[in-house]
């Protein structure tokens, strides 16, 4: 994964992320998906529209977030015991569980609200 930073000129500065930066507004951050971890739903290089948010909502939305110094894009769900389950788009890859004792370390960049699929035109 190549590292780049999202920078902001708005009042809310997003944390450094692994997305190639294009633009941001107070209500949106736009960047590229850095890897194929959410394939086939979101492919490496796809453009992501990210809406900054402070907490994980119900419904299993896709979020860009930082955990233990690394950035991820996953579908997040809160568990009954306070744990957070991070699902990959491919059911074969399954999911990772962040225990309730570690969940406070998740720093949300925002909820992915749009994806523009990037494909080479031949």
FIZATOR-995558 format. One record per residue: residue in one letter; x, z, y of N, C-alpha, C, CB in turn. Coordinates in steps of 0.1 Angstrom, whole numbers, plus 5000, padded with zeros to 4 digits. Glycine has a CB too. Layout:
<pts>
AXZYXZYXZYXZY ...
</pts>
This chain:
<pts>
X500850004988500050005000500950005012499050125000 X500749905021501449905033500849995044501549755039 X501650065051501150165060501050105074501950295060 X500050125081499850095095499050205101499149955097 X498850205114498050315121496950255128498950395130 X495850325129494750295137494950385150493350325131 X494950315161495150395174493850375182496350345182 X493650465191492450465198492650495213491450575193 X491850435221491850455236490650535240492050325244 X489850575230488650645232488850795233487550615222 X487850875235488051015236488251075222486751075242 X487851015212488151065198489150985192486751075190 X490351035190491450965184491350985169492751015189 X491150875161491150885147492450915141490550755140 X492550985129493851015123494550885119493651105111 X495850885118496550775113495950725100498050795111 X495850595098495250545086496050425081493750505088 X495750385069496450275062495750145065496550295048 X495150125076494350005079495149935090492950035083 X495249795089495749715099494749725111496049565095 X495249755123494349785134493949655141494949875144 X492649645144492149535152491549585165491149455144 X490549665165489849715177489149845173488949605183 X488849915184487950025182487150055195488750155178 X486050115193485150155204484750295201483850065205 X484050365210483650505207482850525195482950565219 X482150415191481250425179481750345167479850385183 X482850285168483350205156484850185156482650065157 X485350185144486750145141486750025132487550275135 X487549935134487549815125488949795120487149685133 X489049775107490449765101490249685087491049895099 X491449665081491449595068491549695057492649495068 X490849655046491049735034492449725029489949695023 X493149835027494549825024494949795009495249945027 X493949805000494249784986493049744978494849914980 X493149724965492049684957491349794950492549584947 X491449924955490850034948489350034947491350164954 X488649964956487249954956486649824951486649984970 X487549744944487149624939486149644927488449544934 X485149564925484849434932484049444944484249344922 X483549564948482649584959483349554972482149724960 X484549604974485449574986486749534981485449704996 X487249424985488549374981489649394991488449214978 X490849394986492049414995491949305006493349404987 X492149345018492149255030490749235036492549115025 X489649285030488349275036488349355049487249325027 X487549315059487449385071486349495070487049295083 X486749615074485849725073485349765087486449845066 X484049795089483549855101483249995098482249775106 X483950085105483950235101483350305113485350285098 X482250385111481650465121482150605120480050455119 X482850655130483350795129482250895126484050835142 X482550995118481651095114482351225111480751055102 X481651335111482251465109482051525095481751555119 X480951475088480651535075480151435065479751655077 X480251465053479751385042478251405041480451415028 X477451295041476051305040475651285026475251215050 X474351315023473851285009473651135008472551355006 X473651084996473450944993474550864988472950885006 X475750924987476850844981477450734990476550804968 X477450745003477950645011479450625009477650675026 X479950515014481450485013482050535025481750325011 X483150605024483850665035485350635035483750825035 X485950625047487450625048487750765051487850515059 X488750815044489150955046490650985043488251055038 X491151095047492451135044492451265036493351155057 X493251275026493351385017494751405013492351375005 X495351525015496751555012497751445017496851564997 X497551395029498451305035498251155031499851345032 X497251125023497050985019495650945024497250965004 X495450815026494150765030493550695019494350675043 X492150705019491450645008490150585013491050754997 X489550495006488150445008487450464995488150295013 X486450544995485750574982484250614986486350694974 X483450604976482050654977482050804974481050574967 X481650884984481751034983480351094981482451094995 X480351194972479151264969479551414968478351224956 X478651504974478851644974478251694960478251714986 X479051774953478551834941477851964943479651854931 X477152014933476352134934477152254938475552154922 X478352254933479252374935480152364947480052394923 X479952264955480852244967481952144965481352374972 X482152094953483151994950482751864956483451984935 X483651774958483451634963483851534952484151614976 X482951454948483251344938483551214945482051334928 X484651164943485051034949485050924939486551044955 X484050834940483750724931484450604935482250704929 X485050534925485550394927484350304925486650364916 X484450174930483350084929483150034915483549964938 X484250024907484249984893484050104884485649914890 X482850104877482550214868483650244858481250194862 X484350144854485450164844486550264849486050034840 X486750254862487750334869487250474870488250284882 X485950494871485350624871485350694885485950714862 X485750814885485750894897486851004897484450954900 X487151054908488051174909487251284916489351144918 X487451404911486751524917487751614925486051604906 X487351634937488151724945487451864945488251674960 X488051964939487452094937486952154951488352194930 X485952244950485452304962486552384970484352404958 X487552434963488552514969489552414977489452584959 X489452284975490352194982489552094991491052104971 X488152104990487352014998487552025013485952034994 X487952145018488152155032489252075037488352305035 X490152025028491351945032490951795035492351955022 X489751755032489351625034489151605049488051585026 X489751505055489651465069488951325069490951465077 X487651325073486951205074487451115086485451225075 X487650995083487950895094486550845098488850775089 X485750815088484350775091483650705079484350675103 X482350675081481550605071481750455072480150655071 X481950385061482050245061480650185063482750185049 X480350125074478950075076478849915075478550115090 X480049855073479949705072481249655066479749645085 X481149545058482349485052482249335054482449515037 X483249275060483349135061484349085051483749095076 X483849015041484748975031485748865036483948925019 X486948885034488048795038488448715026489248875044 X488248585027488748495017489448375023487548445008 X490448325017491148215022490348085020492548195014 X490348005031489547885030490647775027488847855044 X490347705016491247595012490947465018491347584997 
</pts>
